[in-house]
């Protein structure tokens, strides 16, 4: 038998005392929680629509993420995405609708970069059940949406929340989506679902999470912006800050959807508490980071929390070589798809002219919509803020420039008076209240816009014009009395009480932008009744086929409407054009 060694009593007491002291000492854990959002398929440092190098992208995000993990330790980093990843660049269109056999590139990117959770966005839903259901199935991480409800069961269609564990710390991530989906998207796209109020849903789930999961930290991952004053129909589109202010329990909220950077500390509903609210904006030009320091008691309860938010500009960061190598075959496949020539342009088509009057760019959309539907009248707006289809070969990529979103094409019935009121609202959101007095044709967010501060008050995709009718827009007249429709395009009488067939995209045809509601005066149930036909595939697909069949597109301005008085309009338009599109313009710095 081996001899037994006995420690001296003093040494044993000293060792025991040291052990007890270590066990009784609080420990500190530092975590870094990273968010990407509204990437819109911008995975590579290359714009497949314009076929030029581009800022931002997941390739740069990958480089940033790798550096943070190397610096902080992988066990101390959490990575989240906040949706709107499936629509935008041709990279995702290709895997949404062209190659549906290969696992979706967005799912593979989540897995390669080792994301921990994601929330679904409205543009993800817009791709349709077949696409987003496949994306969710193929993604190994939880895709969240606590307020996306399966109407058959009354339960969340997606996971309501995720628990991420790092270094002994339990982080609860609650996912919510802007509930305004029915205002924008055709019901077949989200059949069997409903979208509940964000604040009510958060109020339901926070107590459940606390009781069931006992997390150290609760963060919101909300695909919704910050300005709750912007209502879309009956829905609060951007309710993130309202949830942070009104629902107890959140330590931080990550936002998305509105493409606006945000980094603030808001007062929480519990006296003395606060919530860090972050949004890095879109296209992976920036990343949001929440730095967390927790002091934990020996029983692992929280003694102290310190949180701070940061927005990191990664727009020009060197792309990750690892990422580019991993997805090189995808890049080549997408490039082959968008580079295919489908016709020829006999001149340039620029969306810039569409802000200030008729344009060949928008009139091309009008012509295609009228040809496809056989409607009497077409409504369309510039969906791309600053797009160009250059003279020469027309490629598939140019169709993404012409038409940014995967909208369907509707034919609807509207009366002549509803059409005029619709246009009144479209020009109200476009034009300054009093252009002559204010010195600007367009409605800017700032009273004194400059090229560096040139955000328009309302999105250009609501700046509809019409084809099929002749009309003027008098900028000297009061709001609501500016539009005068003189005749149909063929010179026949336009009648306020007659019903006309109108071609519109599905976003507008479902009430998106409120031109049908606030303008034409239709409630949402009535809007549904006015839809006669809908295409099965997206509008861009049909436009592509039309261009292929014709072989040639010519930049022709229909010239069926204009702003008047022209002598007053011209200098204002010239001034605003310089603000929006000069080399110093913020639009050209992105």
C-alpha positions in Angstrom: 0.0 0.0 0.0 1.3 3.4 -1.0 2.1 5.8 1.9 -0.5 8.6 2.4 0.8 12.2 2.5 -0.8 14.4 5.0 -0.7 18.2 4.5 0.1 20.2 7.6 -3.0 21.6 9.2 -2.0 25.2 8.6 -1.5 24.5 4.9 -4.9 22.8 4.7 -6.6 25.7 6.3 -4.9 28.2 4.0 -5.9 26.2 0.9 -9.5 25.9 2.1 -9.7 29.7 2.8 -8.4 30.5 -0.7 -10.9 28.2 -2.3 -13.8 29.7 -0.4 -12.6 33.2 -1.3 -12.5 32.4 -5.0 -15.9 30.9 -4.9 -17.4 33.9 -3.2 -15.9 36.5 -5.5 -18.1 38.0 -8.2 -16.9 37.5 -11.7 -17.0 39.9 -14.7 -18.0 38.9 -18.2 -17.6 41.2 -21.2 -19.6 40.4 -24.3 -19.9 42.0 -27.8 -23.2 41.6 -29.6 -23.1 42.5 -33.3 -26.0 43.2 -35.6 -26.3 43.4 -39.4 -29.6 44.4 -41.0 -31.3 45.2 -44.3 -28.4 43.7 -46.2 -30.7 43.2 -49.3 -28.5 40.6 -50.9 -25.4 42.8 -50.8 -23.0 40.0 -50.2 -20.1 41.0 -52.4 -18.1 44.2 -52.9 -19.7 44.4 -56.3 -23.1 45.8 -57.5 -24.5 43.3 -59.9 -27.1 45.8 -61.0 -24.7 48.6 -62.1 -21.8 46.1 -62.7 -19.5 48.3 -60.6 -17.5 47.9 -57.4 -19.6 48.7 -54.3 -19.3 49.7 -50.7 -20.3 47.7 -47.7 -21.4 44.0 -48.2 -21.3 40.8 -46.2 -17.8 40.3 -47.4 -16.7 43.3 -45.4 -18.9 42.4 -42.5 -17.2 39.0 -42.4 -13.8 40.8 -42.1 -15.1 42.9 -39.2 -16.7 39.9 -37.5 -13.5 37.9 -37.7 -11.5 40.7 -36.2 -13.9 41.2 -33.3 -13.9 37.4 -32.5 -10.1 37.4 -32.6 -9.9 40.4 -30.3 -12.7 39.5 -27.8 -12.6 35.7 -28.1 -15.3 33.8 -30.0 -16.9 32.7 -26.7 -17.7 36.4 -26.0 -19.3 37.4 -29.3 -22.9 37.1 -30.4 -23.9 37.7 -34.0 -27.4 38.6 -35.1 -29.1 39.6 -38.4 -32.3 41.7 -38.5 -33.9 40.6 -41.8 -34.5 42.0 -45.3 -31.7 39.8 -46.6 -33.7 38.0 -49.4 -34.6 40.9 -51.7 -32.5 43.6 -53.4 -29.4 42.4 -55.3 -29.6 39.8 -58.1 -27.6 37.5 -55.8 -30.7 36.7 -53.8 -33.1 36.8 -56.8 -31.0 34.1 -58.4 -31.3 31.8 -55.5 -34.9 32.8 -54.8 -36.2 31.9 -58.3 -33.6 30.7 -60.7 -31.5 28.1 -58.9 -33.8 26.7 -56.3 -31.9 23.4 -56.0 -28.7 24.7 -54.5 -29.1 25.6 -50.8 -29.9 29.3 -50.6 -26.9 31.5 -50.4 -28.4 33.6 -47.5 -28.7 30.4 -45.4 -25.1 29.4 -46.3 -23.8 32.8 -45.3 -25.5 32.6 -41.9 -23.9 29.3 -41.4 -20.4 30.2 -42.7 -20.3 33.4 -40.5 -21.8 31.5 -37.6 -24.7 33.7 -36.9 -26.7 33.0 -33.7 -30.2 34.2 -34.7 -32.1 36.3 -37.3 -35.4 38.0 -37.5 -37.5 37.9 -40.7 -38.0 41.1 -42.6 -40.9 42.4 -44.8 -38.8 42.0 -47.9 -38.1 38.4 -46.9 -41.8 37.8 -46.7 -42.3 39.5 -50.1 -40.4 36.7 -51.8 -43.3 34.4 -51.1 -43.9 31.3 -49.0 -41.9 29.0 -51.3 -38.8 31.1 -50.9 -38.9 32.2 -47.3 -40.1 28.8 -46.0 -37.2 27.2 -47.9 -34.8 29.8 -46.5 -35.9 29.1 -42.9 -35.7 25.3 -43.4 -32.2 25.5 -44.8 -30.8 27.9 -42.2 -29.4 26.1 -39.1 -30.0 29.2 -36.8 -33.4 30.2 -35.5 -35.3 32.7 -37.7 -37.5 34.7 -35.3 -40.9 36.4 -35.6 -42.9 36.3 -32.4 -45.7 38.4 -33.9 -45.9 36.3 -37.2 -48.9 34.1 -36.3 -50.1 30.9 -37.9 -53.8 31.6 -38.2 -54.6 27.8 -38.1 -53.0 27.3 -34.7 -52.9 30.8 -33.2 -49.2 30.2 -32.4 -46.1 31.9 -33.8 -45.3 30.6 -37.3 -41.6 31.2 -36.6 -39.7 30.8 -33.3 -40.6 33.7 -31.0 -37.2 34.0 -29.4 -33.8 32.4 -29.1 -31.5 31.8 -26.1 -27.8 32.3 -26.8 -25.3 31.2 -24.2 -21.9 32.8 -23.9 -19.4 32.3 -21.1 -22.1 31.3 -18.7 -24.4 34.2 -19.7 -27.8 33.5 -21.0 -29.0 36.1 -23.6 -32.6 36.1 -24.7 -33.3 37.4 -28.2 -37.0 38.3 -29.0 -37.7 38.7 -32.7 -40.5 41.0 -34.0 -41.5 42.1 -37.5 -43.2 45.3 -38.6 -46.9 44.4 -38.7 -47.8 46.5 -41.8 -47.3 43.6 -44.2 -51.0 43.5 -45.3 -50.7 47.1 -46.4 -47.9 46.3 -48.9 -48.1 42.7 -50.0 -50.7 40.5 -51.7 -52.4 38.0 -49.3 -51.3 34.9 -51.3 -47.7 35.8 -50.4 -48.4 35.5 -46.6 -51.4 33.2 -46.7 -52.3 31.6 -43.4 -50.5 34.3 -41.4 -51.3 37.4 -39.5 -49.0 40.0 -38.1 -49.8 41.1 -34.5 -49.0 44.4 -32.9 -45.4 44.6 -31.8 -45.9 46.2 -28.4 -48.7 43.8 -27.4 -46.6 40.8 -28.5 -43.5 42.0 -26.6 -45.7 42.5 -23.5 -46.9 38.9 -23.8 -43.5 37.2 -24.3 -41.2 39.1 -21.9 -42.8 37.6 -18.8 -42.7 34.1 -20.4 -39.0 34.5 -21.3 -38.2 35.7 -17.7 -40.0 32.9 -16.0 -39.0 30.1 -18.3 -35.5 31.0 -19.3 -34.2 33.2 -16.5 -31.8 35.1 -18.8 -29.1 37.5 -17.7 -29.9 39.8 -20.7 -32.9 40.4 -22.9 -32.5 42.1 -26.3 -35.0 42.9 -29.0 -34.2 42.1 -32.6 -36.9 44.1 -34.3 -37.3 44.5 -38.1 -39.0 47.9 -37.6 -37.7 51.4 -37.4 -37.8 54.2 -34.8 -40.5 56.7 -36.0 -43.8 55.5 -34.5 -45.6 58.6 -35.9 -45.4 57.0 -39.4 -48.6 54.9 -39.6 -49.3 52.6 -42.5 -53.0 52.1 -42.6 -54.1 50.8 -39.2 -50.5 49.6 -38.3 -47.7 51.3 -36.6 -44.9 50.5 -39.0 -41.9 51.6 -36.9 -42.6 50.6 -33.3 -39.2 49.6 -32.0 -38.7 52.6 -29.8 -42.3 52.4 -28.5 -41.6 48.9 -27.4 -38.4 49.9 -25.7 -40.1 52.7 -23.8 -43.3 50.9 -22.9 -42.5 47.2 -22.3 -40.4 46.5 -19.2 -37.6 44.0 -19.4 -35.4 45.0 -22.4 -31.8 45.8 -21.9 -31.3 46.7 -25.6 -33.2 46.8 -28.9 -31.6 46.3 -32.3 -33.7 47.9 -35.1 -33.9 47.7 -38.9 -36.3 48.4 -41.7 -36.1 52.2 -42.0 -32.5 52.3 -43.3 -31.5 55.0 -40.8 -28.6 54.8 -38.4 -29.6 55.2 -34.8 -27.7 54.9 -31.5 -29.5 56.2 -28.4 -30.2 55.4 -24.8 -34.0 55.6 -24.1 -35.7 55.7 -20.7 -37.3 52.3 -19.9 -40.7 52.0 -18.3 -39.1 50.8 -15.1 -37.9 53.9 -13.1 -34.1 54.3 -13.3 -33.7 51.8 -16.1 -32.7 52.5 -19.7 -32.6 50.7 -23.0 -29.8 51.0 -25.6 -31.4 51.2 -29.1 -29.3 50.6 -32.2 -29.7 50.5 -36.0 -26.7 50.4 -38.4 -28.9 51.1 -41.5 -28.7 49.1 -44.7 -26.5 47.3 -47.2 -23.9 46.3 -44.7 -22.2 49.7 -44.9 -22.1 49.7 -41.1 -22.5 47.4 -38.2 -24.1 47.9 -34.8 -22.4 46.7 -31.8 -23.6 46.4 -28.2 -20.8 46.2 -25.6 -22.0 44.5 -22.4 -20.2 44.1 -19.1 -21.9 42.0 -16.5 -20.8 41.5 -12.9 -22.2 38.2 -11.7 -22.6 36.9 -8.2 -21.3 33.5 -7.1 -24.9 32.1 -7.7 -24.6 33.6 -11.3 -27.2 36.3 -10.7 -26.5 39.8 -12.1 -25.1 42.3 -9.7 -24.4 45.0 -12.3 -24.9 45.7 -16.0 -23.0 48.2 -18.2 -24.1 48.6 -21.8 -22.9 50.9 -24.5 -23.8 51.1 -28.2 -21.6 51.8 -31.2 -22.1 52.1 -35.0 -19.0 51.0 -37.0 -18.5 52.2 -40.6 -17.3 49.2 -42.6 -18.1 50.6 -46.0 -14.5 50.6 -47.2 -13.1 47.8 -45.0 -11.0 45.3 -46.9 -13.3 42.3 -47.8 -12.6 39.0 -46.2 -10.6 36.7 -48.4 -12.1 33.7 -46.6 -15.6 34.9 -47.5 -14.8 35.6 -51.1 -13.1 32.2 -51.6 -16.0 30.4 -49.9 -18.6 32.0 -52.2 -16.6 32.5 -55.4 -18.7 30.0 -57.4 -21.9 31.8 -56.3 -20.5 35.1 -57.5 -19.7 33.6 -60.9 -23.1 32.0 -61.2 -24.9 35.3 -60.5 -22.6 37.3 -62.7 -23.4 34.9 -65.6 -27.1 35.4 -65.0 -27.1 39.2 -64.9 -24.7 39.6 -67.8 -27.0 38.0 -70.3 -28.0 40.5 -73.1 -31.7 40.6 -73.7 -32.0 43.6 -76.0 -30.6 47.0 -77.0 -31.2 50.6 -75.7 -31.2 53.3 -78.4 -30.4 55.9 -75.8 -29.9 56.6 -72.1 -32.8 56.1 -69.6 -32.2 58.0 -66.3 -34.5 58.0 -63.3 -33.3 61.5 -62.3 -35.7 63.2 -64.7 -38.7 61.4 -63.1 -38.5 63.7 -60.0 -39.2 66.9 -62.1 -41.6 65.8 -64.8 -42.2 63.1 -67.5 -39.2 60.9 -68.1 -38.3 58.2 -70.6 -37.3 56.0 -67.6 -40.8 56.0 -66.0 -42.6 56.1 -69.3 -40.9 52.8 -70.3 -42.5 51.3 -67.2 -45.8 52.8 -68.1 -45.7 51.5 -71.6 -44.8 48.0 -70.5 -47.6 48.0 -67.8 -50.1 49.1 -70.4 -49.0 46.5 -72.9 -49.0 43.7 -70.4 -52.4 44.5 -68.9 -54.3 46.2 -71.7 -55.4 48.8 -69.0 -56.7 52.3 -69.8 -54.3 54.0 -67.4 -51.0 53.2 -65.7 -49.6 54.4 -62.4 -45.8 54.1 -61.7 -43.1 55.8 -59.7 -39.2 55.8 -59.6 -38.4 52.8 -57.5 -34.6 53.4 -57.8 -33.5 56.8 -56.4 -30.8 57.3 -59.1 -30.7 54.7 -61.8 -29.4 54.6 -65.3 -29.9 52.2 -68.2 -27.2 53.3 -70.6 -27.3 53.3 -74.4 -26.2 50.0 -75.8 -26.8 46.3 -74.9 -29.5 45.8 -72.3 -28.7 43.1 -69.8 -30.7 41.3 -67.2 -29.0 43.5 -64.6 -30.6 46.6 -66.3 -34.0 45.2 -65.5 -33.1 45.4 -61.8 -32.2 49.0 -62.3 -35.4 49.7 -64.1 -37.5 47.8 -61.5 -36.1 47.3 -58.0 -38.7 45.1 -56.3 -40.4 41.8 -56.9 -43.9 43.3 -57.2 -46.7 41.6 -59.0 -48.8 43.6 -61.6 -52.4 44.3 -60.8 -55.3 45.6 -63.0 -57.8 47.5 -60.8 -61.0 49.4 -61.4 -61.1 53.1 -60.3 -63.4 55.9 -61.2 -62.2 59.1 -62.8 -62.6 61.1 -59.6 -60.7 58.4 -57.6 -57.9 58.6 -60.2 -57.7 62.4 -59.9 -57.6 62.2 -56.0 -55.0 59.5 -56.2 -52.8 61.8 -58.2 -53.4 64.7 -55.9 -52.0 62.6 -53.0 -49.1 61.5 -55.1 -48.1 65.1 -55.9 -48.8 66.2 -52.3 -46.1 63.9 -51.0 -43.8 64.9 -53.8 -44.1 68.7 -53.9 -43.4 71.4 -51.3 -46.6 72.8 -49.7 -45.9 76.2 -51.3 -43.1 75.8 -53.9 -43.0 79.5 -54.8 -42.8 80.7 -51.2 -40.4 77.9 -50.1 -38.1 78.2 -53.1 -38.2 74.4 -53.8 -40.3 72.3 -56.1 -39.8 69.1 -54.0 -40.7 68.4 -50.4 -37.4 68.1 -48.5 -37.0 66.9 -44.9 -35.0 70.0 -44.1 -36.3 73.6 -44.6 -32.9 74.5 -46.0 -31.7 71.5 -48.0 -28.1 71.3 -49.3 -26.3 68.6 -51.3 -25.1 67.1 -48.0 -28.5 67.4 -46.3 -30.8 66.5 -49.1 -33.1 63.8 -47.7 -36.6 64.0 -49.2 -39.5 64.1 -46.8 -41.2 61.1 -48.4 -39.8 58.2 -50.4 -39.6 58.6 -54.2 -41.3 55.3 -54.7 -44.5 57.1 -53.8 -44.0 59.8 -56.5 -46.5 58.2 -58.9 -47.3 59.7 -62.3 -49.9 58.4 -64.8 -50.0 57.4 -68.4 -53.1 57.0 -70.5 -54.4 60.4 -69.6 -53.4 64.0 -70.3 -53.1 66.3 -67.3 -51.3 69.2 -65.6 -50.1 69.8 -62.1 -50.3 73.5 -61.1 -47.7 74.2 -58.3 -49.4 77.5 -57.5 -52.7 75.9 -56.6 -53.6 74.7 -53.0 -53.0 71.1 -52.1 -55.9 69.0 -53.3 -56.6 71.3 -56.3 -53.4 70.9 -58.3 -54.3 68.1 -60.8 -56.4 68.9 -63.9 -57.1 66.0 -66.2 -58.0 67.3 -69.6 -58.6 64.1 -71.6 -57.7 60.5 -72.2 -54.4 60.0 -74.1 -56.3 59.5 -77.4 -58.1 62.8 -76.9 -61.4 61.3 -75.9 -63.2 62.7 -72.9 -62.1 61.8 -69.4 -65.2 61.4 -67.2 -65.0 61.7 -63.3 -67.9 59.2 -62.9 -66.7 56.6 -65.4 -64.9 53.4 -64.2 -61.4 52.8 -65.8 -59.0 49.9 -65.7 -55.8 50.9 -64.1 -52.4 49.1 -64.1 -50.5 49.3 -60.7 -47.9 47.3 -58.9 -49.0 45.0 -56.1 -47.5 47.2 -53.4 -49.7 50.1 -54.5 -52.6 47.8 -55.3 -52.6 46.6 -51.7 -52.7 50.2 -50.3 -48.9 50.7 -50.0 -47.9 54.3 -49.7 -51.5 55.3 -48.9 -52.2 56.7 -52.3 -55.3 54.4 -52.6 -56.5 55.2 -49.1 -55.6 58.8 -48.4 -55.7 59.6 -52.1 -58.4 57.7 -53.9 -60.4 57.4 -50.6 -60.8 53.6 -50.6 -60.6 51.5 -47.4 -58.7 48.3 -47.5 -61.6 46.0 -48.0 -62.8 48.1 -50.9 -59.3 48.1 -52.4 -59.4 44.2 -52.4 -62.7 44.3 -54.3 -61.3 46.6 -57.0 -58.5 44.1 -58.1 -59.5 42.5 -61.3 -56.4 40.5 -62.3 -52.9 39.8 -61.0 -49.9 38.4 -62.7 -48.5 35.1 -61.3 -44.8 36.2 -61.5 -43.1 39.5 -60.6 -43.4 42.5 -62.8 -39.7 42.5 -63.6 -40.0 39.1 -65.1 -42.7 40.2 -67.6 -40.7 43.4 -68.4 -37.7 41.3 -69.2 -39.8 39.1 -71.5 -41.2 42.2 -73.2 -37.8 43.6 -73.9 -36.5 40.2 -75.2 -39.5 40.0 -77.6 -39.1 43.6 -78.9 -35.3 43.5 -79.0 -35.0 47.3 -78.8 -36.1 49.9 -76.3 -36.1 53.6 -77.3 -36.0 56.5 -74.8 -39.2 58.2 -75.6 -41.1 60.6 -73.4 -44.8 60.3 -73.7 -45.2 63.9 -72.6 -48.8 63.4 -71.4 -48.5 65.6 -68.3 -46.4 68.5 -67.0 -45.9 70.8 -64.1 -47.2 74.4 -64.6 -46.6 77.3 -64.8 -43.6 76.2 -66.7 -41.7 79.5 -66.3 -41.9 79.1 -62.5 -41.3 75.4 -62.4 -38.0 75.4 -64.4 -35.7 77.4 -62.0 -37.1 75.5 -59.0 -36.5 72.1 -60.7 -33.0 73.1 -61.7 -32.2 74.2 -58.2 -33.5 70.9 -56.6 -31.8 68.8 -59.2 -28.5 70.3 -58.2 -29.3 69.6 -54.5 -30.2 66.0 -55.2 -27.7 65.0 -57.8 -24.6 67.3 -57.7 -21.2 65.6 -57.2 -21.3 66.7 -53.6 -24.7 65.2 -53.0 -25.1 62.7 -50.2 -26.7 60.4 -52.7 -23.4 60.2 -54.5 -21.4 59.5 -51.3 -23.1 56.2 -50.5 
